[in-house]
Amino acid sequence: MNLSFMTILTITFSLCILLAVLLPFLTCRYCLKYISTDCLIAFCMAVLIRALFPVEFSFSRTIPDSGIIPVIRDVMIAPVSAAGQTFCFCHILFFIWLAAACFLLLKKLLLCRQIQTLVRRMPDCKDLTVQSAWKTILKKYPAAADVRILRTKLKISPQIMGILHPVILLPEYPFTQTEYEMILEHEALHCLRHDILLKTAVDFLCTFYWWNPLFYLLRSRIFDLIEIRNDSRMTRSLSDDEKAVYMQCLTDTVKKIQEPPIPLALPLGRPDQKVLHRRMYVVGYSRLSGRIWQAAFFLFLLLSLGLATSFTLEPYEKLDEPYFVLDAANTFLVKTSGKYEVYYQGDLLYTTDSIDYFSKDIPVYEKRTNPYRTSEERSMFSDGRELTPEERRMYPIDN
C-alpha cells in the first residue's frame, strides 16, 4: 500500500464522481423497490471506509497527466513561510483537514456524553397505556427487556438513543394503544438490529470529510435508508390494513413534530415530506428481487468502487522539443584521460565523468594515440592517422 498526496487527491476526486452518480439512485423509488436497503447501506459503508483509507494498492495503475495535475502539484508543493519556518501548502491543508476533523469528533463525543448523563437522570415513563403497549412488544421481542422508556416535554418525534444503554424517548403528545405498539416495536427493532451504532459510525466517518458536501448528503441518505429498512422489517408480516394504520401513524407523528431530533438518535420520523413519501411507497410494496440477484448486484457495486479507485493520476511534464534515447544501437562511449566521450550516431555529443547511469549494453572503447594494435591494422592504415569513431567501433578494445 502507498499513501501520497496525489493518491488522496485522485481517490477523493473519484469518490466524488461516484457519489454524484450514486446519490440520486438512493432517493429513487423504483431503486428502493427492487434493491435491498441492506445492499445499499453496505455499499455506502464501503464507500465511507474507502474514503477513510485513501491508499494506493499494488494493483493500482498510474495514469500520467500533463494538464491540470502538474499545476495542482506545483501549487501544493509551493513553499509557505510562517513563524520562521517553511512549509509546503499541501502540509498546511492536511493539518487544517486533520485538526478540524479531530475537533468535530471530540465535540461529538462530548455531546454524546452529555446526552447520556441527562438521559440517566430522567425518570421512566409511568403512563399505563405505554406500559401496556410495551408489555405486548416484550412478548414478541424479549431481548429488548433492558431498554428503558422515557418521557420528554420536547415536541420531537419518538426516537431511540444510546449505544450501551439504549432508551426510547417519547414526547408528551398522546397516541392510541395501537400507535404506541407500532412506535415501540419500530424503536425496539432499531435497538435489536444495533442501528443506533450504525448511525453513530456513519456520523463519525463522515466527520473526516467535513469539507465535502457530498458526504453530508450521503450521511443523510444512509439515515433515511436505515429507517426504510426498519419499516420494511416491521411491516413484512403485516396485512394491508395494518400497513395503512402504520403509515397513518407515521403521517400523524410527522405533523406533530416541532423541534429537531436529538443528535446521535434515531427518530421515528422527521418533517420531510419527500422522505415520508419514499417510506410509505416502500412499505406499500413487497420487494420482488431475490437474494442471489441482490448478492450479484452488491458484487457489481463493489467492483465499480474498486475500479473507480484503482488508479492514481501523476503529473507528467511534456518536453517542448523531441527527445532521444541513448542505447547500443546509436551510442558508444570512448574512454580518455579518466573521462568518457559520448558519441551519438557517430557525432560527439558531450563528455562525462561517470557512466553509471548509462545502459550496460552501450559499448565502451579506449581512445588510442597509436591506433595500430596488430600487423593487420598496420597494413590497413599505413598513413599513421588516428582511427575515426566508426573505425574504432570496427576495432574495439576490451573495457
N, C-alpha and C positions, 0 to 999 in steps of 0.2 A: 504494500500500500504506500502511496505517495501523497503528501499534502503540500500544496503550494498555493500561492495567491491566484494563479491562473486556473488551477483546478477548482478552487472555491468559486471563482467568478463564473467559470463555464457551467458548473453543476447548478449554481443558483439561477443562472440565466435559463438553463434547460428546464429546471423545475418550474420556473415562472411561466414558460410557454406551455408546459404540461398542465399546470393549474388553470391557465386561461382556457384551455380546451376542456378540462375535466369539470370545472365548477358549474357550467350551465347544465351538464348532464345530471348533477346531483340535485337539481331542482326540477328536472323534467318528470312529469307524472308517469309517462309511459316507461321511462327508465326505472323509476321506483316500483312500477307494477311488475316488470319482468325480471329485474335484477335484485338479488337478495341484498338487504341492507347490511347483513354480515359481510358480504363480499365487498361492498362499497366502503364500509368502515375499515376493514382490514387493509384495503388498498390505500386509503387515506393515511392510515398509520404508517404504512410502508413508505409513503412519500415523506412524512414527517421525520422518520428515522433516517432516511437517505439524506434529507436536508441537514440533519444533525451531524452526520458523518460524511462531509463532502470530500472524500478521499478518492484518489485515482487507483484503480485496481490494475493488476498485472496484465489483464486482457484489454485494458482500455487503449484506444487509439489516439494518437496525437495528430491534430489537423493544423497545418501551418496557415497563418492568415497574415497578409501583408497590408490589410486595410485599416480597420478600426482597432484591432488588438495591439499593434505596436504603439499607437497613440495612447491607449489606455495604460500600457506598460510604462511608457515614458512619463505619464502623469503620476502614476503610482510610485515610481522609484525616484521621483523628484525630491531632492533634499529640502527639509524644512528645519530651520534653526529656531530653538526656543530655550531660554534659560542657559545659554552657553552650550547646549547640546544640539546635535544634528540628527534628525530622524527622517526616515522615508515617509512619504504621505500615506502609503498603504499601512504602515505600522500605526500611525495615528488613527486611521479609520478603524483598524482592527481593535485598538484599545478602546475607542468610543463604543464600538459594537459590543464588546465583551463587558465593559463596565456598565453600560445601560441594561444589558440582559441580566447581569448579576443583581443590579439594583431592583429591577422589576421582580425577579424571582424572590429576593429577600422580602420585598413588600408583600407579595402574595402569601408567603409563609407566615409573616407576622399577622396578616389579615385572617388567615385560616386559624391561627392560634387564638386570636381574639374572639372569633365567632364561636369556636369550640368552648371557650371559657364562658361566654354568655349563655350558650345552649345548656351547659351543665347546671347553671343556676336557675333555669326555667323549670317550673313545676309541670308534672304530667297533666294531660288533658283528662278532666273528670266528667266530661259530657257523656251521659248514658247512651245516647244514640251512637256516638263514636265508639264507645267501648263495646256495644253490642255488635256493630259492624266489624270491629277488629277481631272479636272472637270468631266471627264467621270466617274471616280471612285466615286466621291461625289454624283453623281446621283443615284448610286447603294447603297452607304453606307453614307447617310447624317450625321450619328453620328460621322464620322471621320473628320468633318469640322475643329475642333480645332487642328488637327495635322499639324505641320509645316514641310516643306520640305527644306532641306539644301543641299548645295553642298560642297564637300571637295576635296582637291588635293591629298588626300591619295588614293593609289591604293588598295582599300578594296572592299569588297562585299557590295551591298546595304543593309542597316540594319536599324532597328528601335531601339531607346534608349529613356530612360526617363520614369519614372513611373507616376509622377504627370503631367508633361508637355511633352508628347511624341513627338518625332521628327523623321522624316525619313531622313537618311543621304545617299546621292547619290554620287558616285565617278564621276570624270570628264570624264572618257571614255564614249562614247555615246552609246545609244541604239535606236532602232526603236520605232515608236509610239506604236505599238502593244506590244513590250517588256516592254516599260515604263508602259503601262497599267497593264500588268501582275505583274510586280515588285511592283508597288504601291498598287495593290489590295492585293498582298501577305502580304505586310507590314501593310496595313490598317486592315486586318483580325487579325494580331498579336495584334494590338492596341485594337480592339473591344473585343477580347477574353481575354485581360489582360495577355497575355503570357509573357510579359516582367516582370510583377510582379511575376509570377510563376517561371521564371528563376532566378530572384533575390532571392526568398525564398529558392529555391533548392541550390543555391550557398552558401547562408548563413548557411543553415542547414548542408551541407557537411563540412563546415569550422570547426565544432565542432569535427569532426573525421579527422583532418588534418594529422594524423599519419597513417591512414589506406588507402592503395592504392585502395582497392575495392570501397571505397566511391568516389574516383576521377573518377573511371571507371563508377560508377553508375551516377554521375553527367553528364558525357559526354553522356551517353546513354539517359538520360532524355532530354537533349538538342536536341539530334537527333530525339527523339520521338515527341517533340514539333514541329519541322519542318515538320516531316512526317504527323502529324495530320493537320497542316495548309495546306500542299499540298493537302491532301485528301478533306478538306473542300472547297478549292478553285476550284479544278478540278472536283468536284462532278457533276456539271451541264454542263461541257464542252464536246464537241464532241471529237472524236478520233483525228481529225486533230488539234483541239485547244490544246489537251493534248500534241501532238507531238511538237507544237510550244513552249509550256511552258517548256517541257523537254529540248528542244534545247536552250532555254533561260537560263536555269539552267546550262547547259554544257558550254555555251559561257561565262557566268559570272564567273564560277569557273576557267576557263582558264586565265582570266584577273586578277585574284587576285594575288597580290604580297606582301601584308602586312597582318599581323594577324588582326582579328577583334578587335574592341574597347571593353574593359571589360564591363560587365553588359549590353551588347547589343545583339540583335537577328539578326545575318546576314542571308541574303538570302541563301548563300552557303559558304562552306569552302573547301579548296583544299584537299579533302579526297575522293578518287575515290570509296572506298567501301561504304561510306555513300551516295555518289551521286547515285551509282547503286541501293542501297536499296530504296532511294526515288523515283527513276524512276520506279522501279519494282512495288511499291505500287500504284503510280499514274496510271500505265498501267492496273491495275486490280481493279475490284469492290469487296468490302468485301462481303462474302457470308453469314456470320452468322447474326442472328437476335439479337434483344435487350434482349430477355429472356435468350438466351444462354449466351450472354455477362454478364448479371447480375449474372447468376448461376456460371459462371467461376470466376467472381470477388469475389463472396462469398467464393468460394473454395480457392482462393488465400489468402483471409483474414483469413480463418480457418487455412490454413497452417502456416501463420505467427503467429497466436495465439498459435498453438500447438508447433511451433518451439521455442517460447519464454515463455512457461508456466511452465518451470521447473528451478530449481536452484541447482547447484552442491555444496555440502557442504563437507568439509573434514571429514573423518571417520577413526579413528585410530583402527587398528586391534590389539587385545591383543595377546601376544606371547603364553600365557597359557589360557586354558579354564576357564571361569568364571562361577559363580553360582549366583542364585537369592535367597535372603532370603525372605521366605513367611511363612504363617501359617502352611503349610504342613510339613516343615522341620526345623522350627526355633521356639524357645521360649526364653524368657528373664527371668532372676532371679534378683530381686532387693535385694541388700545387701550393707549396710553402705553407702547409698547415691549414689551408682554406680549400673551398670547393667551388669550382666554376660550374654553373648550371646552364646547360645548353638545351634549348627548346627548338626542335625541328632544325637542328644544325646551327642555330644562332645563339651567341652568348646572351643569356638573359640577365643574370646577376651573379654575384659572388657571396657565399655564405660561410659562416664559421662552423656550422653544425648541420648534420644530415639526419638527425634523429626523427624529424617529422616527415621525412621522405619515405615513400614506399620502399620496402626491401627488395622489390623486383627491379628497381631502376639500377642499371649498371653503373659502376664506378671505375674510372680509369685513372692511371697515374701519368701525369704530364712528364715527358722526357725531353731533355735538351738534345740528346743523341737518339734519334728515332730508330736507329738500326739495331735490332736485337739479334738477328740471325743473318747468315750469308744470303738467305733468300730475300730478306728485306734489302740488303745492300745492292743486290742485282736489280731490284725493282726501283729503288730510289737512290740513284748514283749521283744526283745533283747536290746531295747533302742538305736539302731543305727539311724543315720540320713538318711532321705529319699534320694534315688538316683534321678537324674533328671527325669527318666522315671516315678518314683513313684510320684514325685511332680506333674507331668502332670496328673496323675490319681487323685490326691487330691489337686486341685488348691485352692489358697486363693485369694479372690477378690482383685482387684487392689486398 
